[in-house]
Amino acid sequence: MRALVLSLLLAVPALAETVVFRNVNVISMTSPKVLEKQNVIVRDGKIESVSTRLAKMPAGTKVVDGTGKYLMPGLAEMHGHVPPANAPNGATEDTLFLYVASGITTVRGMLGHEGQLELREKSKRGEIVAPNLYLAGPSFNGQSVNSPEQAIEKVRAQKKEGWDLLKVHPGLTRQEYDAMAKTAKEVGIRFGGHVPEPVGLEHAIEMGQETFDHIDGYAELLEADQGPVDAKKLAAIVKKSKDAGVWIVPTSALWEVLFNTIPLETLKAYPELKYVPANAVNQWSAAYTARLSQMPREAAKNVIENRTRILRALHEGGVRILMGTDAPQQFSVPGFSLHRELLRMRDAGMSNFEILKSGTVNVGSYFAKQDAFGTIAAGQRADLVLVNANPLTDINNVSKISGVMVRGRWLDRATLDAGLAKIEAKHKR
């Protein structure tokens, strides 16, 4: 079966020298305005021009008819996971393909494994069908770090190995966390993720943690399980977050799953589960059932409602939001989970344009030192999604994908469907 996946990857069209999206409506993300009937030229993996005029193109140019369609920048999964490079049954290739098939052209992998750095380089070279990968190393947690000295050594090692950032998990003491944070600043590597309980949100902000994934630390600080959060306390932490320039990766849809506020039968009916092994779905179902006795239903409901209030306050307070879902995870299938996350962001008061910004412009800003992407403009990396209807009028239109481009490589709908069908066939039940 692995051979089938590899044959699919080899069958995908190679990076084209020149591709033209002709007569397409462009959502550049530099403003909410749609640029109608544009011609977007891509050459050597970069956007060369966006114009109503189209000069004579050289022989061999790939032309994509965009009449009536909308071209937008590729989206990002800013808290994603990439299986180990040697994962069995083609799981790594499948995961990367699922991301791309849903319009995700950038993934910030948040748990490093052996072989992932080479996957990142293969993606850059166009040797595999994959999003652009930015990778955190193996996590800093209570099992991997047992002293401040070990934290310092681990930071220096991951910087030397070439990881893009450090991943923080629960379990660190404040002394270990501070040693990690100070050394990260010294060697020039960013860090983000969870907030260890002994550290606390406010201290983590003060120490320079950049991203707070899952809105971690906020619910705890505001005692979100106890009822409505204190408005003054919420306003104060929003201001502190804004002043410090932190980023928030909400992963709201997953938290609804983990707090059992979505019925299990609803989750098991998700159509995207056909791309997941049956044993994984069974494990997720068992975990759901086990949690039923762990948290009172009212407390769980309070947490989820307050997470939405917190996200709304953070957004309205000018704190920058990054799109992310923590896939693959329980009932969170790579790519498909993002389309569910969009609706939770809408529930928190974000406009369609602001939701799209969280996965395009904001991500480009976060990675501005590494590359130029996130908008449709000359010189930007050619990560693009062609959709059949305008996502600015209905955010659900993001899922109506006609094709995806990653670093100038164009995958049309037929190619995406063929890849999805092969993955589905592996898990037929």
C-alpha positions as CSV (number, residue, x, y, z in Angstrom):
1,M,0.0,0.0,0.0
2,R,2.9,2.3,0.7
3,A,4.0,1.8,-2.9
4,L,0.6,3.2,-4.0
5,V,1.2,6.4,-2.1
6,L,4.8,6.8,-3.4
7,S,3.5,6.2,-7.0
8,L,1.0,9.0,-6.4
9,L,3.7,11.4,-5.3
10,L,5.8,10.6,-8.3
11,A,2.9,11.1,-10.6
12,V,2.2,14.6,-9.4
13,P,3.3,17.3,-11.9
14,A,6.7,18.7,-11.1
15,L,7.3,22.3,-10.3
16,A,6.3,24.2,-13.4
17,E,8.6,27.0,-14.6
18,T,5.6,29.2,-15.5
19,V,1.9,29.0,-14.5
20,V,-0.7,31.6,-15.4
21,F,-4.0,31.9,-13.5
22,R,-6.1,33.6,-16.2
23,N,-9.2,35.9,-15.7
24,V,-9.4,35.1,-11.9
25,N,-10.8,37.1,-9.0
26,V,-7.9,37.7,-6.6
27,I,-8.2,38.0,-2.9
28,S,-4.8,39.4,-2.3
29,M,-5.2,39.8,1.5
30,T,-3.5,43.2,1.3
31,S,-7.1,44.5,1.7
32,P,-10.7,43.1,1.8
33,K,-11.2,44.3,-1.8
34,V,-11.5,41.6,-4.5
35,L,-9.5,42.3,-7.6
36,E,-11.6,41.1,-10.5
37,K,-10.5,39.5,-13.7
38,Q,-6.8,39.4,-13.0
39,N,-4.0,37.4,-14.5
40,V,-1.5,36.0,-12.0
41,I,1.8,34.8,-13.3
42,V,3.9,32.4,-11.3
43,R,7.5,31.7,-12.3
44,D,10.1,29.5,-10.5
45,G,8.0,29.2,-7.4
46,K,7.3,33.0,-6.9
47,I,4.5,35.3,-8.0
48,E,5.9,37.4,-10.8
49,S,2.9,39.7,-11.4
50,V,-0.7,40.4,-10.8
51,S,-2.4,42.4,-13.6
52,T,-5.4,42.8,-15.8
53,R,-3.1,42.6,-18.8
54,L,-1.5,39.4,-20.0
55,A,1.6,39.5,-22.2
56,K,2.4,36.7,-24.6
57,M,3.7,33.8,-22.6
58,P,6.5,31.4,-23.6
59,A,5.7,28.0,-25.0
60,G,5.0,25.4,-22.3
61,T,3.3,27.8,-20.0
62,K,0.7,26.1,-17.8
63,V,-2.6,28.1,-18.0
64,V,-5.3,27.7,-15.3
65,D,-8.6,29.2,-16.2
66,G,-9.9,31.1,-13.2
67,T,-13.1,32.5,-14.7
68,G,-15.7,32.9,-12.0
69,K,-13.2,31.5,-9.4
70,Y,-11.3,33.2,-6.5
71,L,-7.6,32.9,-5.9
72,M,-6.4,33.4,-2.3
73,P,-3.1,32.8,-0.5
74,G,-2.5,29.3,0.8
75,L,-3.6,28.8,4.5
76,A,-1.5,27.7,7.4
77,E,-1.8,25.2,10.2
78,M,0.2,26.9,13.0
79,H,-0.2,24.1,15.5
80,G,0.1,21.0,13.4
81,H,1.9,17.7,13.8
82,V,4.1,15.7,11.3
83,P,4.5,12.0,12.0
84,P,8.1,10.7,12.3
85,A,9.7,10.3,8.9
86,N,9.7,6.5,9.3
87,A,6.1,6.1,10.4
88,P,4.5,2.9,9.1
89,N,2.0,2.5,6.3
90,G,2.8,5.8,4.6
91,A,1.3,7.8,7.5
92,T,3.8,10.7,7.0
93,E,3.1,11.1,3.3
94,D,-0.6,10.8,3.9
95,T,-0.6,13.4,6.6
96,L,1.3,15.9,4.4
97,F,-1.0,15.2,1.5
98,L,-4.1,15.7,3.6
99,Y,-2.9,19.1,4.7
100,V,-2.2,20.2,1.1
101,A,-5.5,18.8,-0.2
102,S,-7.4,21.2,2.2
103,G,-5.5,24.3,1.0
104,I,-2.9,24.3,3.8
105,T,0.5,25.3,2.2
106,T,2.3,26.0,5.5
107,V,2.6,23.9,8.6
108,R,4.3,24.8,11.9
109,G,5.0,21.4,13.3
110,M,4.9,21.4,17.0
111,L,6.6,18.2,18.1
112,G,9.9,17.3,16.6
113,H,10.9,13.7,15.6
114,E,13.9,12.2,14.0
115,G,14.0,12.7,10.2
116,Q,11.6,15.7,10.2
117,L,14.4,18.2,9.3
118,E,15.1,16.2,6.2
119,L,11.4,16.2,5.3
120,R,11.5,20.0,5.7
121,E,14.3,20.2,3.2
122,K,12.7,17.8,0.8
123,S,9.6,20.0,0.9
124,K,11.7,23.1,0.1
125,R,13.2,21.3,-2.9
126,G,9.9,20.1,-4.2
127,E,10.8,16.4,-3.9
128,I,7.6,15.5,-2.0
129,V,4.0,16.8,-2.0
130,A,4.0,18.7,1.3
131,P,3.3,22.1,2.8
132,N,6.2,24.3,3.6
133,L,7.4,23.1,7.0
134,Y,8.6,25.1,10.0
135,L,9.5,22.7,12.8
136,A,9.8,22.7,16.6
137,G,12.2,20.3,18.1
138,P,11.4,17.6,20.6
139,S,9.5,19.2,23.4
140,F,10.7,20.7,26.7
141,N,8.7,18.9,29.4
142,G,8.9,17.3,32.8
143,Q,10.4,14.0,31.3
144,S,12.8,15.6,28.9
145,V,14.2,18.3,31.2
146,N,15.2,17.6,34.8
147,S,17.3,20.7,35.7
148,P,18.1,24.2,34.5
149,E,21.4,23.0,33.2
150,Q,19.7,20.4,31.1
151,A,17.3,23.0,29.7
152,I,20.2,25.2,28.7
153,E,22.0,22.2,27.0
154,K,18.8,21.2,25.2
155,V,18.2,24.8,23.8
156,R,21.7,25.0,22.5
157,A,21.5,21.5,20.9
158,Q,18.2,22.3,19.1
159,K,19.5,25.6,17.8
160,K,22.6,23.8,16.4
161,E,20.6,21.0,14.9
162,G,18.5,23.6,12.9
163,W,15.0,23.4,14.4
164,D,12.9,26.6,13.8
165,L,11.6,26.9,17.4
166,L,11.3,25.3,20.8
167,K,8.1,23.5,21.9
168,V,7.0,24.0,25.6
169,H,5.0,21.3,27.2
170,P,3.7,21.1,30.8
171,G,6.0,19.8,33.5
172,L,8.8,22.3,33.6
173,T,9.7,24.0,36.9
174,R,9.9,27.8,36.8
175,Q,13.7,27.5,37.1
176,E,13.9,25.2,34.2
177,Y,11.6,27.3,32.1
178,D,13.6,30.5,32.9
179,A,16.8,28.8,31.9
180,M,15.3,27.7,28.6
181,A,13.8,31.2,27.9
182,K,17.0,33.1,28.7
183,T,19.2,30.7,26.7
184,A,16.7,30.9,23.8
185,K,17.0,34.6,23.7
186,E,20.8,34.4,23.9
187,V,21.2,32.0,20.9
188,G,18.3,33.5,18.9
189,I,15.6,30.8,18.8
190,R,11.9,31.4,19.5
191,F,9.7,29.3,21.7
192,G,6.0,28.7,22.2
193,G,3.3,26.2,23.1
194,H,1.9,25.5,26.6
195,V,2.3,27.3,29.9
196,P,3.6,25.0,32.7
197,E,1.6,25.4,35.8
198,P,4.5,26.6,38.0
199,V,5.4,29.3,35.5
200,G,2.0,30.9,34.9
201,L,0.7,32.9,32.0
202,E,1.9,36.3,33.2
203,H,5.5,35.2,33.9
204,A,5.6,33.3,30.5
205,I,4.7,36.5,28.7
206,E,7.3,38.4,30.7
207,M,10.0,35.8,29.7
208,G,9.3,36.3,26.0
209,Q,7.2,33.3,25.1
210,E,5.9,34.2,21.6
211,T,2.9,31.9,21.0
212,F,0.3,30.6,23.4
213,D,-1.2,27.6,21.8
214,H,-4.7,26.4,22.7
215,I,-5.1,29.8,24.5
216,D,-3.1,28.0,27.2
217,G,-2.8,29.8,30.5
218,Y,-5.6,32.2,29.9
219,A,-8.5,29.9,31.0
220,E,-6.5,28.9,34.1
221,L,-5.6,32.5,35.1
222,L,-9.2,33.6,34.6
223,E,-10.7,30.5,36.4
224,A,-12.8,29.7,33.3
225,D,-14.3,26.6,34.8
226,Q,-16.0,28.6,37.6
227,G,-18.5,30.7,35.6
228,P,-18.3,34.0,33.7
229,V,-14.7,35.4,33.7
230,D,-13.9,38.6,35.5
231,A,-14.1,41.4,32.9
232,K,-11.5,43.6,34.6
233,K,-9.0,40.7,34.9
234,L,-9.7,39.7,31.3
235,A,-9.1,43.3,30.1
236,A,-5.8,43.4,32.0
237,I,-4.4,40.2,30.6
238,V,-5.5,41.2,27.1
239,K,-3.6,44.5,27.4
240,K,-0.5,42.7,28.8
241,S,-0.6,40.3,25.8
242,K,-1.0,43.1,23.3
243,D,1.8,45.1,24.8
244,A,4.1,42.1,24.7
245,G,3.3,41.3,21.1
246,V,2.3,37.7,21.7
247,W,0.5,35.5,19.3
248,I,-2.5,33.2,20.0
249,V,-3.2,29.9,18.3
250,P,-6.8,29.0,19.5
251,T,-7.4,25.4,18.4
252,S,-11.0,25.9,19.6
253,A,-12.6,23.1,17.7
254,L,-10.3,20.5,19.3
255,W,-11.0,21.8,22.8
256,E,-14.7,21.2,22.3
257,V,-13.8,17.6,21.6
258,L,-11.5,17.3,24.6
259,F,-14.1,18.7,26.9
260,N,-16.8,16.5,25.5
261,T,-19.2,19.3,24.5
262,I,-19.8,17.7,21.1
263,P,-21.8,14.4,21.3
264,L,-19.7,11.4,20.5
265,E,-22.1,10.2,17.8
266,T,-21.6,13.6,16.0
267,L,-17.9,13.2,16.1
268,K,-18.0,9.7,14.8
269,A,-20.1,10.9,11.9
270,Y,-17.5,13.3,10.6
271,P,-17.0,12.3,6.9
272,E,-13.2,13.0,7.0
273,L,-12.8,10.0,9.3
274,K,-12.6,7.8,6.2
275,Y,-9.0,9.0,5.9
276,V,-8.1,7.7,9.3
277,P,-7.3,4.2,10.5
278,A,-10.2,2.5,12.2
279,N,-8.1,1.7,15.3
280,A,-7.4,5.4,15.7
281,V,-11.1,6.3,15.7
282,N,-11.7,3.5,18.2
283,Q,-9.0,4.9,20.5
284,W,-10.4,8.4,20.2
285,S,-13.9,7.1,21.1
286,A,-12.6,5.2,24.1
287,A,-10.7,8.4,25.3
288,Y,-14.0,10.4,25.0
289,T,-15.9,7.8,27.1
290,A,-13.2,7.8,29.7
291,R,-13.3,11.6,30.1
292,L,-17.1,11.5,30.9
293,S,-16.4,11.0,34.6
294,Q,-13.4,13.3,34.8
295,M,-15.0,16.7,34.6
296,P,-18.5,17.8,35.5
297,R,-20.5,18.7,32.4
298,E,-21.3,22.2,33.7
299,A,-17.6,23.0,34.4
300,A,-16.7,21.8,30.8
301,K,-19.4,24.0,29.3
302,N,-18.1,27.0,31.3
303,V,-14.6,26.4,30.0
304,I,-15.7,26.2,26.3
305,E,-18.0,29.3,26.6
306,N,-15.3,31.3,28.3
307,R,-12.6,30.3,25.8
308,T,-14.8,31.9,23.2
309,R,-15.1,35.0,25.3
310,I,-11.4,35.1,25.9
311,L,-10.6,34.7,22.1
312,R,-13.1,37.5,21.3
313,A,-11.5,39.8,23.9
314,L,-8.0,39.0,22.6
315,H,-9.0,39.7,19.0
316,E,-10.9,42.9,19.9
317,G,-7.9,44.0,22.0
318,G,-5.5,43.8,19.0
319,V,-3.7,40.6,20.0
320,R,-2.6,38.7,16.9
321,I,-4.3,35.4,16.1
322,L,-2.8,32.5,14.1
323,M,-4.8,29.8,12.6
324,G,-4.3,26.3,14.0
325,T,-6.0,23.1,15.1
326,D,-3.5,20.7,16.6
327,A,-4.1,18.0,13.9
328,P,-3.7,15.1,13.7
329,Q,-5.4,14.7,17.1
330,Q,-8.7,13.2,18.5
331,F,-11.3,13.7,15.7
332,S,-9.1,16.4,14.3
333,V,-8.1,15.2,10.8
334,P,-5.3,17.1,9.1
335,G,-6.7,19.8,6.8
336,F,-10.3,19.1,7.4
337,S,-10.0,20.2,11.0
338,L,-9.0,23.7,9.8
339,H,-12.4,24.1,8.1
340,R,-14.1,23.4,11.4
341,E,-11.8,25.8,13.2
342,L,-12.9,28.7,10.9
343,L,-16.4,28.5,12.3
344,R,-15.2,28.8,15.9
345,M,-13.2,31.9,15.0
346,R,-16.4,33.3,13.4
347,D,-18.3,32.5,16.6
348,A,-15.7,34.6,18.5
349,G,-16.6,37.7,16.4
350,M,-13.9,37.6,13.8
351,S,-14.9,38.7,10.3
352,N,-14.3,36.5,7.3
353,F,-11.4,38.7,6.3
354,E,-9.9,38.6,9.8
355,I,-10.2,34.8,9.9
356,L,-8.4,34.5,6.6
357,K,-5.7,36.9,7.8
358,S,-5.0,34.6,10.7
359,G,-3.9,31.9,8.2
360,T,-2.2,34.1,5.6
361,V,-1.0,37.6,6.3
362,N,-0.4,37.0,10.1
363,V,1.5,33.8,9.4
364,G,3.6,35.6,6.8
365,S,4.4,38.3,9.4
366,Y,5.3,35.6,12.0
367,F,7.8,34.0,9.5
368,A,8.9,37.2,7.9
369,K,12.6,36.6,8.7
370,Q,12.5,33.2,6.9
371,D,10.5,33.9,3.7
372,A,8.0,36.2,2.0
373,F,4.4,34.8,1.7
374,G,0.9,35.3,2.9
375,T,-0.4,37.7,0.2
376,I,-0.8,37.6,-3.5
377,A,1.8,40.1,-4.7
378,A,4.9,40.2,-6.9
379,G,7.8,38.5,-5.1
380,Q,5.8,36.4,-2.7
381,R,6.2,32.7,-2.5
382,A,3.6,31.1,-4.8
383,D,1.4,29.3,-2.2
384,L,-2.1,29.7,-3.6
385,V,-5.6,28.2,-3.3
386,L,-8.2,28.4,-6.1
387,V,-11.7,28.2,-4.8
388,N,-15.0,28.1,-6.6
389,A,-16.8,30.8,-4.6
390,N,-15.9,33.9,-2.6
391,P,-14.8,33.1,1.0
392,L,-15.1,36.7,2.0
393,T,-18.9,36.4,1.7
394,D,-19.1,32.9,3.2
395,I,-16.2,31.4,5.1
396,N,-17.5,27.9,4.2
397,N,-16.4,28.6,0.6
398,V,-12.8,28.1,1.7
399,S,-13.5,24.3,1.4
400,K,-14.7,24.6,-2.2
401,I,-11.2,24.0,-3.6
402,S,-10.5,23.8,-7.3
403,G,-6.8,23.4,-6.9
404,V,-3.8,24.2,-4.7
405,M,-0.3,25.5,-5.5
406,V,2.7,25.0,-3.2
407,R,5.9,26.8,-4.1
408,G,4.7,27.1,-7.7
409,R,3.7,23.4,-8.0
410,W,0.0,23.2,-9.2
411,L,-2.2,20.4,-8.1
412,D,-5.6,20.5,-9.8
413,R,-8.8,19.0,-8.4
414,A,-8.4,15.7,-10.2
415,T,-4.9,15.2,-8.7
416,L,-6.2,16.1,-5.2
417,D,-9.2,13.7,-5.5
418,A,-6.9,10.9,-6.7
419,G,-4.7,11.3,-3.7
420,L,-7.6,11.4,-1.3
421,A,-9.1,8.3,-2.9
422,K,-5.9,6.3,-2.4
423,I,-5.7,7.3,1.3
424,E,-9.4,6.4,1.7
425,A,-8.8,3.0,0.1
426,K,-6.1,2.2,2.7
427,H,-8.7,2.6,5.5
428,K,-11.7,1.1,3.9
429,R,-14.2,-0.2,6.5
